Amino acid sequence: MFRAPKGTFDLVPPRAEAILAVREAMSDAVRRAGFGYVETPSFEDTQLFVRGVGESTDVVTKEMYSFTTRGGDDVTLRPEGTAPVLRAALEGNLHRGSLPVKLWYSGSYYRYERPQKGRYRHFSQVGAEVLGTEDPANDAELIVLAMDGYRSLGLTGVRVVINSLGSEESRPAYRSALQEFLRGLDLDDETAKRAELNPLRVLDDKRPEIQAALTDAPLMSDFLSKSDLDHHDTVRTLLADAGVAFEDDARLVRGLDYYSRTLFEFVHDGLGAAQSAIGGGGRYDGLSELIGGPRLPSVGWALGVERTLLAMEAEGLPLPGETGLDVYAVPLGEEAARQLFGVVTELRRAGIRADLATGGRGLKGAMKAADRSGARLAIVAGERDLSAGVAQLKDLQTGDQRPVPLAELQNTIRTELGGSVQAN
C-alpha cells in the first residue's frame, strides 16, 4: 500500500477540520483590516528564491525541492511565500496603483527538513504582506493582527520577540565588525565560508557550540543609525499603545536574507526550544530590487498552521472545527428516500447542516450513523408517515420524538436548533 512521502502528512477528518478552522481564524483578522487575497503557483523559477531568499541560506543550499521540467525550465517547489507574492504583485502591476498594497495568502510550502514533531517537509502557512510602505505603523499593524489571530483561537502563551536588523545605511559597518569577530573564532570550514559570504547567517546557527562562541559577538543594536532607531522605537511604542507585550532580543535573526530593520517572531514555549517559533516575519525593503523590480519597501509575516495547532494542544485548548451536522435524515423505503432527498436539499439551502442516510440502510444502521454524525436532530420517515404528510422529528440528545407536518418541518427544525443554525 502506498503511503504519504516521508516528512509529509495527509489532512483527514477530524484534524483536517481543525486545520481549516485555524486557517480561518488566522486570516480573519487581516481580512477585516482590508487585505486582499492572493494565490501563487506551488512552484516558481528557482532563481526567484536564490536571489530573493539568499544563496547562502540553508533554505537555498540544503532544503529546496528543485528540478528541471521536460521543457528545460529550472523550477522549485515554493519553500516560503513572500518572494512569490511579491513577484505576483509586480507581475500584476499592483505596485503601480494606490500604495500600500495589502495582501494575504494561505497555502502549502515545501522544505527538505529532517522530519520531527512540528517540522515537516510539507507544511501550511497563512501569510500577510504590506507592499510599498516604509511606515513603522505597518510593521506594528501586522504584529497586532497576528496576535489578534492567535488570541481568537484562545491562545494565551504566545510571546512576541522583536529586533531591528538595520537598513542599508547601517548594516555595512555592522557586517564588517561581525566578520572581524568571526574571523577570530575557530570555525569549521563551512561556517567560516558562510561568515565571509553572509555573516548574519552564522548568528542563526542553532548549534550550541556556535551559540556559545557568539556570546561576545557585536550586536546590530550598537550600529543602528538614528533613522533606524527612530523606526524601531516607533514600532515598540505602537505595540505598547495597542496593548501588545513584546520582548527585545538583540540577537534575533531569521533564516532568510531579505530582512531589514524590523524583525519579529511569535514564540510558544510549550513546543520546546527547537520548535518554539510558531510564526514570524519582518521588513524586507530591498527584496523587490533583488528580484528585478523597482524599490518597493515592504513588511510581512507567515504563521505556521500546524505549529499553531500544536500550541493549542500544549495549552489544552479544544481543537476548533465544525461541530458536526444539525440534522440527519433516515428514510425508510424508496419513496421516503426520494422525498427526504428534497427535504435535505432545502435544509442545506436554508443554512442548516444536514445529511441523508443512503445505500438502503435499515433503521438500526441508519440511526447509528445519525448518532456518529453528531447531529442534534433526526428526521425519520416511512411510507405511512409520508401518506399522512408528516415525518418523525427525533431529538438525538434526549430521545424525544414527535410527528411534524412536512410543510412545517424546516421552521420547526430552525426553532429547535435556535442559534446553532449557520447563516446563508
Secondary structure as a PSIPRED ss2 file (coil, helix, strand):
# PSIPRED VFORMAT (PSIPRED V4.0)

   1 M C   1.000  0.000  0.000
   2 F C   1.000  0.000  0.000
   3 R C   1.000  0.000  0.000
   4 A C   1.000  0.000  0.000
   5 P C   1.000  0.000  0.000
   6 K C   1.000  0.000  0.000
   7 G C   1.000  0.000  0.000
   8 T C   1.000  0.000  0.000
   9 F C   1.000  0.000  0.000
  10 D C   1.000  0.000  0.000
  11 L C   1.000  0.000  0.000
  12 V C   1.000  0.000  0.000
  13 P C   1.000  0.000  0.000
  14 P C   1.000  0.000  0.000
  15 R H   0.000  1.000  0.000
  16 A H   0.000  1.000  0.000
  17 E H   0.000  1.000  0.000
  18 A H   0.000  1.000  0.000
  19 I H   0.000  1.000  0.000
  20 L H   0.000  1.000  0.000
  21 A H   0.000  1.000  0.000
  22 V H   0.000  1.000  0.000
  23 R H   0.000  1.000  0.000
  24 E H   0.000  1.000  0.000
  25 A H   0.000  1.000  0.000
  26 M H   0.000  1.000  0.000
  27 S H   0.000  1.000  0.000
  28 D H   0.000  1.000  0.000
  29 A H   0.000  1.000  0.000
  30 V H   0.000  1.000  0.000
  31 R H   0.000  1.000  0.000
  32 R H   0.000  1.000  0.000
  33 A C   1.000  0.000  0.000
  34 G C   1.000  0.000  0.000
  35 F C   1.000  0.000  0.000
  36 G E   0.000  0.000  1.000
  37 Y E   0.000  0.000  1.000
  38 V C   1.000  0.000  0.000
  39 E C   1.000  0.000  0.000
  40 T C   1.000  0.000  0.000
  41 P C   1.000  0.000  0.000
  42 S C   1.000  0.000  0.000
  43 F E   0.000  0.000  1.000
  44 E E   0.000  0.000  1.000
  45 D E   0.000  0.000  1.000
  46 T H   0.000  1.000  0.000
  47 Q H   0.000  1.000  0.000
  48 L H   0.000  1.000  0.000
  49 F H   0.000  1.000  0.000
  50 V H   0.000  1.000  0.000
  51 R H   0.000  1.000  0.000
  52 G H   0.000  1.000  0.000
  53 V C   1.000  0.000  0.000
  54 G C   1.000  0.000  0.000
  55 E C   1.000  0.000  0.000
  56 S C   1.000  0.000  0.000
  57 T C   1.000  0.000  0.000
  58 D H   0.000  1.000  0.000
  59 V H   0.000  1.000  0.000
  60 V H   0.000  1.000  0.000
  61 T H   0.000  1.000  0.000
  62 K H   0.000  1.000  0.000
  63 E H   0.000  1.000  0.000
  64 M C   1.000  0.000  0.000
  65 Y C   1.000  0.000  0.000
  66 S E   0.000  0.000  1.000
  67 F E   0.000  0.000  1.000
  68 T E   0.000  0.000  1.000
  69 T C   1.000  0.000  0.000
  70 R C   1.000  0.000  0.000
  71 G C   1.000  0.000  0.000
  72 G C   1.000  0.000  0.000
  73 D C   1.000  0.000  0.000
  74 D E   0.000  0.000  1.000
  75 V E   0.000  0.000  1.000
  76 T E   0.000  0.000  1.000
  77 L E   0.000  0.000  1.000
  78 R C   1.000  0.000  0.000
  79 P C   1.000  0.000  0.000
  80 E C   1.000  0.000  0.000
  81 G C   1.000  0.000  0.000
  82 T H   0.000  1.000  0.000
  83 A H   0.000  1.000  0.000
  84 P H   0.000  1.000  0.000
  85 V H   0.000  1.000  0.000
  86 L H   0.000  1.000  0.000
  87 R H   0.000  1.000  0.000
  88 A H   0.000  1.000  0.000
  89 A H   0.000  1.000  0.000
  90 L H   0.000  1.000  0.000
  91 E H   0.000  1.000  0.000
  92 G C   1.000  0.000  0.000
  93 N C   1.000  0.000  0.000
  94 L H   0.000  1.000  0.000
  95 H H   0.000  1.000  0.000
  96 R H   0.000  1.000  0.000
  97 G C   1.000  0.000  0.000
  98 S C   1.000  0.000  0.000
  99 L C   1.000  0.000  0.000
 100 P C   1.000  0.000  0.000
 101 V E   0.000  0.000  1.000
 102 K E   0.000  0.000  1.000
 103 L E   0.000  0.000  1.000
 104 W E   0.000  0.000  1.000
 105 Y E   0.000  0.000  1.000
 106 S E   0.000  0.000  1.000
 107 G E   0.000  0.000  1.000
 108 S E   0.000  0.000  1.000
 109 Y E   0.000  0.000  1.000
 110 Y E   0.000  0.000  1.000
 111 R C   1.000  0.000  0.000
 112 Y C   1.000  0.000  0.000
 113 E C   1.000  0.000  0.000
 114 R C   1.000  0.000  0.000
 115 P C   1.000  0.000  0.000
 116 Q E   0.000  0.000  1.000
 117 K C   1.000  0.000  0.000
 118 G C   1.000  0.000  0.000
 119 R E   0.000  0.000  1.000
 120 Y C   1.000  0.000  0.000
 121 R C   1.000  0.000  0.000
 122 H E   0.000  0.000  1.000
 123 F E   0.000  0.000  1.000
 124 S E   0.000  0.000  1.000
 125 Q E   0.000  0.000  1.000
 126 V E   0.000  0.000  1.000
 127 G E   0.000  0.000  1.000
 128 A E   0.000  0.000  1.000
 129 E E   0.000  0.000  1.000
 130 V E   0.000  0.000  1.000
 131 L E   0.000  0.000  1.000
 132 G C   1.000  0.000  0.000
 133 T C   1.000  0.000  0.000
 134 E C   1.000  0.000  0.000
 135 D C   1.000  0.000  0.000
 136 P H   0.000  1.000  0.000
 137 A H   0.000  1.000  0.000
 138 N H   0.000  1.000  0.000
 139 D H   0.000  1.000  0.000
 140 A H   0.000  1.000  0.000
 141 E H   0.000  1.000  0.000
 142 L H   0.000  1.000  0.000
 143 I H   0.000  1.000  0.000
 144 V H   0.000  1.000  0.000
 145 L H   0.000  1.000  0.000
 146 A H   0.000  1.000  0.000
 147 M H   0.000  1.000  0.000
 148 D H   0.000  1.000  0.000
 149 G H   0.000  1.000  0.000
 150 Y H   0.000  1.000  0.000
 151 R H   0.000  1.000  0.000
 152 S H   0.000  1.000  0.000
 153 L C   1.000  0.000  0.000
 154 G C   1.000  0.000  0.000
 155 L C   1.000  0.000  0.000
 156 T C   1.000  0.000  0.000
 157 G C   1.000  0.000  0.000
 158 V E   0.000  0.000  1.000
 159 R E   0.000  0.000  1.000
 160 V E   0.000  0.000  1.000
 161 V E   0.000  0.000  1.000
 162 I E   0.000  0.000  1.000
 163 N E   0.000  0.000  1.000
 164 S E   0.000  0.000  1.000
 165 L C   1.000  0.000  0.000
 166 G C   1.000  0.000  0.000
 167 S C   1.000  0.000  0.000
 168 E C   1.000  0.000  0.000
 169 E C   1.000  0.000  0.000
 170 S C   1.000  0.000  0.000
 171 R H   0.000  1.000  0.000
 172 P H   0.000  1.000  0.000
 173 A H   0.000  1.000  0.000
 174 Y H   0.000  1.000  0.000
 175 R H   0.000  1.000  0.000
 176 S H   0.000  1.000  0.000
 177 A H   0.000  1.000  0.000
 178 L H   0.000  1.000  0.000
 179 Q H   0.000  1.000  0.000
 180 E H   0.000  1.000  0.000
 181 F H   0.000  1.000  0.000
 182 L H   0.000  1.000  0.000
 183 R H   0.000  1.000  0.000
 184 G C   1.000  0.000  0.000
 185 L C   1.000  0.000  0.000
 186 D C   1.000  0.000  0.000
 187 L C   1.000  0.000  0.000
 188 D C   1.000  0.000  0.000
 189 D H   0.000  1.000  0.000
 190 E H   0.000  1.000  0.000
 191 T H   0.000  1.000  0.000
 192 A H   0.000  1.000  0.000
 193 K H   0.000  1.000  0.000
 194 R H   0.000  1.000  0.000
 195 A H   0.000  1.000  0.000
 196 E H   0.000  1.000  0.000
 197 L H   0.000  1.000  0.000
 198 N C   1.000  0.000  0.000
 199 P C   1.000  0.000  0.000
 200 L H   0.000  1.000  0.000
 201 R H   0.000  1.000  0.000
 202 V H   0.000  1.000  0.000
 203 L H   0.000  1.000  0.000
 204 D C   1.000  0.000  0.000
 205 D C   1.000  0.000  0.000
 206 K C   1.000  0.000  0.000
 207 R C   1.000  0.000  0.000
 208 P H   0.000  1.000  0.000
 209 E H   0.000  1.000  0.000
 210 I H   0.000  1.000  0.000
 211 Q H   0.000  1.000  0.000
 212 A H   0.000  1.000  0.000
 213 A H   0.000  1.000  0.000
 214 L C   1.000  0.000  0.000
 215 T C   1.000  0.000  0.000
 216 D C   1.000  0.000  0.000
 217 A C   1.000  0.000  0.000
 218 P C   1.000  0.000  0.000
 219 L C   1.000  0.000  0.000
 220 M H   0.000  1.000  0.000
 221 S H   0.000  1.000  0.000
 222 D H   0.000  1.000  0.000
 223 F C   1.000  0.000  0.000
 224 L C   1.000  0.000  0.000
 225 S C   1.000  0.000  0.000
 226 K H   0.000  1.000  0.000
 227 S H   0.000  1.000  0.000
 228 D H   0.000  1.000  0.000
 229 L H   0.000  1.000  0.000
 230 D H   0.000  1.000  0.000
 231 H H   0.000  1.000  0.000
 232 H H   0.000  1.000  0.000
 233 D H   0.000  1.000  0.000
 234 T H   0.000  1.000  0.000
 235 V H   0.000  1.000  0.000
 236 R H   0.000  1.000  0.000
 237 T H   0.000  1.000  0.000
 238 L H   0.000  1.000  0.000
 239 L H   0.000  1.000  0.000
 240 A H   0.000  1.000  0.000
 241 D H   0.000  1.000  0.000
 242 A C   1.000  0.000  0.000
 243 G C   1.000  0.000  0.000
 244 V C   1.000  0.000  0.000
 245 A C   1.000  0.000  0.000
 246 F C   1.000  0.000  0.000
 247 E E   0.000  0.000  1.000
 248 D E   0.000  0.000  1.000
 249 D C   1.000  0.000  0.000
 250 A C   1.000  0.000  0.000
 251 R C   1.000  0.000  0.000
 252 L C   1.000  0.000  0.000
 253 V C   1.000  0.000  0.000
 254 R C   1.000  0.000  0.000
 255 G C   1.000  0.000  0.000
 256 L C   1.000  0.000  0.000
 257 D C   1.000  0.000  0.000
 258 Y C   1.000  0.000  0.000
 259 Y C   1.000  0.000  0.000
 260 S E   0.000  0.000  1.000
 261 R E   0.000  0.000  1.000
 262 T E   0.000  0.000  1.000
 263 L E   0.000  0.000  1.000
 264 F E   0.000  0.000  1.000
 265 E E   0.000  0.000  1.000
 266 F E   0.000  0.000  1.000
 267 V E   0.000  0.000  1.000
 268 H E   0.000  0.000  1.000
 269 D H   0.000  1.000  0.000
 270 G H   0.000  1.000  0.000
 271 L H   0.000  1.000  0.000
 272 G C   1.000  0.000  0.000
 273 A H   0.000  1.000  0.000
 274 A H   0.000  1.000  0.000
 275 Q H   0.000  1.000  0.000
 276 S C   1.000  0.000  0.000
 277 A E   0.000  0.000  1.000
 278 I E   0.000  0.000  1.000
 279 G E   0.000  0.000  1.000
 280 G E   0.000  0.000  1.000
 281 G E   0.000  0.000  1.000
 282 G E   0.000  0.000  1.000
 283 R E   0.000  0.000  1.000
 284 Y C   1.000  0.000  0.000
 285 D C   1.000  0.000  0.000
 286 G C   1.000  0.000  0.000
 287 L H   0.000  1.000  0.000
 288 S H   0.000  1.000  0.000
 289 E H   0.000  1.000  0.000
 290 L H   0.000  1.000  0.000
 291 I C   1.000  0.000  0.000
 292 G C   1.000  0.000  0.000
 293 G C   1.000  0.000  0.000
 294 P C   1.000  0.000  0.000
 295 R C   1.000  0.000  0.000
 296 L C   1.000  0.000  0.000
 297 P C   1.000  0.000  0.000
 298 S E   0.000  0.000  1.000
 299 V E   0.000  0.000  1.000
 300 G E   0.000  0.000  1.000
 301 W E   0.000  0.000  1.000
 302 A E   0.000  0.000  1.000
 303 L E   0.000  0.000  1.000
 304 G E   0.000  0.000  1.000
 305 V H   0.000  1.000  0.000
 306 E H   0.000  1.000  0.000
 307 R H   0.000  1.000  0.000
 308 T H   0.000  1.000  0.000
 309 L H   0.000  1.000  0.000
 310 L H   0.000  1.000  0.000
 311 A H   0.000  1.000  0.000
 312 M H   0.000  1.000  0.000
 313 E H   0.000  1.000  0.000
 314 A H   0.000  1.000  0.000
 315 E C   1.000  0.000  0.000
 316 G C   1.000  0.000  0.000
 317 L C   1.000  0.000  0.000
 318 P C   1.000  0.000  0.000
 319 L C   1.000  0.000  0.000
 320 P C   1.000  0.000  0.000
 321 G C   1.000  0.000  0.000
 322 E C   1.000  0.000  0.000
 323 T C   1.000  0.000  0.000
 324 G C   1.000  0.000  0.000
 325 L C   1.000  0.000  0.000
 326 D C   1.000  0.000  0.000
 327 V E   0.000  0.000  1.000
 328 Y E   0.000  0.000  1.000
 329 A E   0.000  0.000  1.000
 330 V E   0.000  0.000  1.000
 331 P E   0.000  0.000  1.000
 332 L C   1.000  0.000  0.000
 333 G C   1.000  0.000  0.000
 334 E H   0.000  1.000  0.000
 335 E H   0.000  1.000  0.000
 336 A H   0.000  1.000  0.000
 337 A H   0.000  1.000  0.000
 338 R H   0.000  1.000  0.000
 339 Q H   0.000  1.000  0.000
 340 L H   0.000  1.000  0.000
 341 F H   0.000  1.000  0.000
 342 G H   0.000  1.000  0.000
 343 V H   0.000  1.000  0.000
 344 V H   0.000  1.000  0.000
 345 T H   0.000  1.000  0.000
 346 E H   0.000  1.000  0.000
 347 L H   0.000  1.000  0.000
 348 R H   0.000  1.000  0.000
 349 R H   0.000  1.000  0.000
 350 A C   1.000  0.000  0.000
 351 G C   1.000  0.000  0.000
 352 I C   1.000  0.000  0.000
 353 R C   1.000  0.000  0.000
 354 A E   0.000  0.000  1.000
 355 D E   0.000  0.000  1.000
 356 L E   0.000  0.000  1.000
 357 A C   1.000  0.000  0.000
 358 T C   1.000  0.000  0.000
 359 G C   1.000  0.000  0.000
 360 G C   1.000  0.000  0.000
 361 R C   1.000  0.000  0.000
 362 G C   1.000  0.000  0.000
 363 L H   0.000  1.000  0.000
 364 K H   0.000  1.000  0.000
 365 G H   0.000  1.000  0.000
 366 A H   0.000  1.000  0.000
 367 M H   0.000  1.000  0.000
 368 K H   0.000  1.000  0.000
 369 A H   0.000  1.000  0.000
 370 A H   0.000  1.000  0.000
 371 D H   0.000  1.000  0.000
 372 R H   0.000  1.000  0.000
 373 S H   0.000  1.000  0.000
 374 G C   1.000  0.000  0.000
 375 A C   1.000  0.000  0.000
 376 R C   1.000  0.000  0.000
 377 L E   0.000  0.000  1.000
 378 A E   0.000  0.000  1.000
 379 I E   0.000  0.000  1.000
 380 V E   0.000  0.000  1.000
 381 A E   0.000  0.000  1.000
 382 G C   1.000  0.000  0.000
 383 E H   0.000  1.000  0.000
 384 R H   0.000  1.000  0.000
 385 D H   0.000  1.000  0.000
 386 L H   0.000  1.000  0.000
 387 S H   0.000  1.000  0.000
 388 A C   1.000  0.000  0.000
 389 G C   1.000  0.000  0.000
 390 V E   0.000  0.000  1.000
 391 A E   0.000  0.000  1.000
 392 Q E   0.000  0.000  1.000
 393 L E   0.000  0.000  1.000
 394 K E   0.000  0.000  1.000
 395 D E   0.000  0.000  1.000
 396 L C   1.000  0.000  0.000
 397 Q C   1.000  0.000  0.000
 398 T C   1.000  0.000  0.000
 399 G C   1.000  0.000  0.000
 400 D C   1.000  0.000  0.000
 401 Q E   0.000  0.000  1.000
 402 R E   0.000  0.000  1.000
 403 P E   0.000  0.000  1.000
 404 V E   0.000  0.000  1.000
 405 P E   0.000  0.000  1.000
 406 L H   0.000  1.000  0.000
 407 A H   0.000  1.000  0.000
 408 E H   0.000  1.000  0.000
 409 L H   0.000  1.000  0.000
 410 Q H   0.000  1.000  0.000
 411 N H   0.000  1.000  0.000
 412 T H   0.000  1.000  0.000
 413 I H   0.000  1.000  0.000
 414 R H   0.000  1.000  0.000
 415 T H   0.000  1.000  0.000
 416 E H   0.000  1.000  0.000
 417 L H   0.000  1.000  0.000
 418 G H   0.000  1.000  0.000
 419 G H   0.000  1.000  0.000
 420 S H   0.000  1.000  0.000
 421 V C   1.000  0.000  0.000
 422 Q C   1.000  0.000  0.000
 423 A C   1.000  0.000  0.000
 424 N C   1.000  0.000  0.000
